[in-house]
Amino acid sequence: MKQLLIAILFVTLLMGCEGSTDNDNETTDPSIEAVVIANNSEATTSMTSFDTSDADFLVKGTIKNAAGSNINAIWFYDPSNPIEIAQLDTDVTTDDEPFLLMITSPYGGFPEGDYAVELYLDDELLETYAFTVTHQSGTTPSFLVGEYMYSYSPDDVPVNIVNHTYTIHSDGTYQEHYVWSSKTISSTSESTINGTWEYLDGFITLTNQSGYSYSLEVQGQTLVLDGSYWNDVTLYFIKPWSE
């Protein structure tokens, strides 16, 4: 009888162990669910294509099993040659917590091109989401509005560029201002030029008050002036991604 009781007790213990297996195997690893990439906080499905008139980029979702951690979103322009344009983070306080991180363009829209947003939990990359921004023909490209300041040239510029800016206005006008100094003599040249602008197929064409026109290529927040002032000299003018 004693042997029988021991056998029954042994079987019962085994069954108890088997019954707890499912609970033991339940995942407690951090995970991210229901992620939405969109242009407004009410969106329920992700977007892969945005318009330049969209002023906001956001990423939202639910983070599970990560209380005490930090979730971080980093947005990039041109993932093949990434330029970081913004970074936001928020602390995770529960094990089932919704989050929303949003950036807004100070210029009323982001430029055409390819983008990506990376989501990190603490320092670990969770996921990367790619999307594009396009401009609808016939609409005002408000993303171009702002001041572009001379940044650099990969070529031998024949003058010292003390200051050189293009200011693109929303009413279709622009102003160019430059201060150059000579590399050989003590001489400085300064000028302010006004005119109108148009945008087509990735290029902004400027027409000054004398009727002379030339084009600059738009690369994100950069205007590229190729050979218009000096042959074989390319100048880069950059507008910051945030104010």
C-alpha positions as CSV (number, residue, x, y, z in Angstrom):
1,M,0.0,0.0,0.0
2,K,2.8,2.4,0.8
3,Q,4.4,1.7,-2.6
4,L,1.1,2.4,-4.3
5,L,0.7,5.8,-2.5
6,I,4.2,6.8,-3.4
7,A,3.5,5.9,-7.1
8,I,0.3,8.0,-7.1
9,L,2.1,10.9,-5.5
10,F,4.9,10.7,-8.1
11,V,2.4,10.7,-11.0
12,T,0.6,13.7,-9.5
13,L,3.8,15.6,-9.3
14,L,4.6,14.9,-12.9
15,M,1.2,16.0,-14.0
16,G,1.7,19.2,-12.0
17,C,4.9,19.9,-13.7
18,E,3.4,19.3,-17.2
19,G,0.6,21.6,-16.4
20,S,2.9,24.5,-15.6
21,T,4.9,24.1,-18.8
22,D,2.6,26.4,-20.9
23,N,2.9,29.2,-18.4
24,D,6.7,28.8,-18.2
25,N,6.9,29.0,-22.0
26,E,4.8,32.2,-22.3
27,T,7.0,34.9,-23.8
28,T,8.0,37.9,-21.7
29,D,10.4,39.4,-24.2
30,P,9.7,43.0,-25.2
31,S,7.7,43.3,-28.4
32,I,6.1,46.0,-30.4
33,E,2.7,45.7,-31.9
34,A,0.2,47.5,-34.1
35,V,2.8,50.0,-35.5
36,V,1.4,52.7,-37.7
37,I,3.4,55.2,-39.7
38,A,1.2,58.1,-40.7
39,N,0.6,61.8,-41.0
40,N,-2.1,62.1,-38.3
41,S,-2.7,60.7,-34.9
42,E,-6.1,59.2,-35.8
43,A,-4.7,56.9,-38.5
44,T,-5.2,53.2,-38.0
45,T,-3.2,51.9,-41.0
46,S,0.4,52.6,-42.0
47,M,1.3,54.8,-45.0
48,T,4.3,54.1,-47.3
49,S,3.9,57.3,-49.4
50,F,3.4,60.8,-48.1
51,D,2.9,64.1,-49.9
52,T,5.1,67.2,-49.5
53,S,2.1,69.0,-48.2
54,D,2.0,66.7,-45.2
55,A,3.4,68.7,-42.3
56,D,3.7,65.7,-39.8
57,F,5.4,62.4,-39.6
58,L,4.4,60.1,-36.8
59,V,5.0,56.6,-35.6
60,K,2.7,54.9,-33.0
61,G,2.0,51.5,-31.6
62,T,2.0,49.4,-28.5
63,I,5.1,48.3,-26.6
64,K,4.7,45.2,-24.4
65,N,6.8,43.7,-21.6
66,A,9.2,46.7,-21.5
67,A,8.3,48.6,-18.3
68,G,11.2,50.8,-17.2
69,S,12.7,51.0,-20.7
70,N,12.9,53.8,-23.2
71,I,11.6,53.7,-26.8
72,N,13.4,55.9,-29.3
73,A,12.5,56.9,-32.9
74,I,15.0,58.3,-35.3
75,W,14.0,59.7,-38.7
76,F,16.3,59.7,-41.7
77,Y,16.3,61.3,-45.1
78,D,17.8,59.2,-48.0
79,P,18.5,55.9,-46.2
80,S,21.2,55.0,-48.8
81,N,23.1,58.0,-47.6
82,P,21.4,58.8,-44.3
83,I,20.9,62.2,-43.0
84,E,19.3,62.2,-39.5
85,I,16.5,64.8,-39.4
86,A,14.9,64.2,-36.0
87,Q,15.0,62.0,-32.9
88,L,12.3,61.6,-30.2
89,D,12.0,59.2,-27.3
90,T,9.6,58.4,-24.5
91,D,9.8,56.3,-21.3
92,V,7.8,53.1,-21.0
93,T,6.1,52.8,-17.6
94,T,3.9,49.7,-18.0
95,D,4.1,46.3,-19.7
96,D,1.3,47.1,-22.2
97,E,1.7,50.8,-23.2
98,P,0.7,52.7,-26.3
99,F,3.2,55.3,-27.6
100,L,3.1,58.1,-30.2
101,L,6.1,60.0,-31.4
102,M,5.6,62.8,-34.0
103,I,7.8,65.4,-35.7
104,T,6.6,68.5,-37.6
105,S,8.3,70.3,-40.4
106,P,8.7,74.0,-39.6
107,Y,8.4,74.7,-43.3
108,G,4.9,73.2,-43.9
109,G,6.1,69.9,-45.4
110,F,9.1,67.7,-46.0
111,P,11.0,67.5,-49.3
112,E,10.6,64.8,-51.9
113,G,12.7,61.7,-51.5
114,D,13.1,58.4,-49.6
115,Y,12.9,58.3,-45.8
116,A,13.1,55.8,-43.0
117,V,12.3,55.7,-39.3
118,E,14.1,53.4,-36.9
119,L,12.6,52.3,-33.6
120,Y,14.8,51.4,-30.7
121,L,14.1,50.0,-27.3
122,D,16.9,51.4,-25.2
123,D,19.9,50.8,-27.5
124,E,18.4,47.8,-29.4
125,L,17.0,48.3,-32.9
126,L,13.5,46.9,-33.0
127,E,12.5,47.7,-36.6
128,T,13.1,50.0,-39.5
129,Y,10.2,51.4,-41.6
130,A,10.8,52.9,-45.0
131,F,8.5,55.4,-46.8
132,T,8.7,58.0,-49.6
133,V,7.6,61.6,-50.0
134,T,6.4,62.9,-53.4
135,H,5.2,66.2,-54.7
136,Q,1.8,66.5,-56.5
137,S,2.3,68.4,-59.7
138,G,0.3,71.7,-59.9
139,T,0.4,72.3,-56.1
140,T,2.5,74.9,-54.3
141,P,5.8,73.3,-53.1
142,S,5.7,74.9,-49.7
143,F,8.5,72.6,-48.5
144,L,11.0,74.8,-50.4
145,V,10.2,77.9,-48.4
146,G,13.0,79.1,-46.1
147,E,16.6,80.3,-46.1
148,Y,19.4,78.3,-47.7
149,M,22.9,79.2,-46.6
150,Y,26.1,78.5,-48.5
151,S,27.7,75.4,-46.9
152,Y,30.6,74.1,-49.0
153,S,32.0,73.4,-52.5
154,P,34.0,70.3,-53.5
155,D,35.7,72.5,-56.1
156,D,38.2,75.4,-56.2
157,V,36.0,78.4,-55.8
158,P,37.8,81.5,-57.3
159,V,36.6,83.8,-54.5
160,N,36.2,83.7,-50.7
161,I,32.5,83.3,-50.0
162,V,31.9,85.3,-46.8
163,N,28.2,84.9,-47.0
164,H,25.8,83.6,-49.6
165,T,22.1,82.9,-49.1
166,Y,18.9,82.1,-51.0
167,T,15.6,83.0,-49.3
168,I,12.6,81.3,-50.9
169,H,9.3,83.0,-50.2
170,S,5.9,81.3,-50.2
171,D,4.5,84.0,-52.7
172,G,6.7,82.7,-55.5
173,T,9.5,85.3,-55.0
174,Y,13.1,84.9,-53.8
175,Q,16.0,86.9,-52.7
176,E,19.7,86.1,-53.1
177,H,22.3,87.9,-51.1
178,Y,26.1,87.4,-51.2
179,V,29.3,88.8,-49.9
180,W,32.4,87.6,-51.7
181,S,36.0,88.7,-51.1
182,S,38.9,88.4,-53.5
183,K,41.6,85.8,-53.0
184,T,44.3,88.0,-54.5
185,I,43.6,91.6,-53.6
186,S,41.8,93.5,-50.8
187,S,38.4,93.7,-52.4
188,T,34.9,92.7,-51.4
189,S,31.8,92.4,-53.5
190,E,28.2,92.5,-52.1
191,S,24.9,92.1,-53.9
192,T,21.2,91.5,-53.3
193,I,19.1,90.0,-56.2
194,N,15.4,89.6,-56.3
195,G,13.2,87.6,-58.6
196,T,10.7,84.8,-58.9
197,W,10.9,81.0,-58.7
198,E,9.3,77.9,-60.1
199,Y,9.7,74.2,-59.2
200,L,9.5,71.3,-61.6
201,D,10.9,67.7,-61.5
202,G,13.3,68.2,-58.7
203,F,14.7,71.6,-59.8
204,I,14.0,75.1,-58.7
205,T,14.3,77.7,-61.5
206,L,15.1,81.3,-60.5
207,T,14.5,84.3,-62.7
208,N,15.9,87.5,-61.5
209,Q,14.6,91.0,-62.1
210,S,16.7,91.3,-65.3
211,G,15.1,88.2,-66.8
212,Y,18.1,85.9,-66.4
213,S,17.1,82.4,-65.4
214,Y,19.1,79.4,-64.0
215,S,18.2,76.2,-62.1
216,L,19.4,74.6,-58.9
217,E,18.8,70.9,-58.1
218,V,16.8,70.2,-54.9
219,Q,18.3,67.4,-52.8
220,G,16.3,67.3,-49.6
221,Q,17.0,70.5,-47.7
222,T,20.0,71.3,-50.0
223,L,20.1,73.4,-53.2
224,V,22.9,72.5,-55.6
225,L,24.1,75.2,-57.9
226,D,26.2,73.7,-60.7
227,G,28.3,75.9,-62.9
228,S,26.0,78.9,-63.0
229,Y,28.6,81.3,-61.5
230,W,31.8,79.6,-62.5
231,N,32.4,76.8,-64.9
232,D,33.0,73.4,-63.2
233,V,32.3,74.8,-59.8
234,T,29.4,73.4,-57.7
235,L,28.0,75.2,-54.7
236,Y,25.9,73.6,-51.9
237,F,23.3,75.7,-50.0
238,I,21.6,74.1,-47.0
239,K,18.5,74.8,-45.0
240,P,18.3,73.2,-41.6
241,W,15.9,70.4,-41.0
242,S,14.5,72.1,-37.9
243,E,14.4,75.6,-36.6
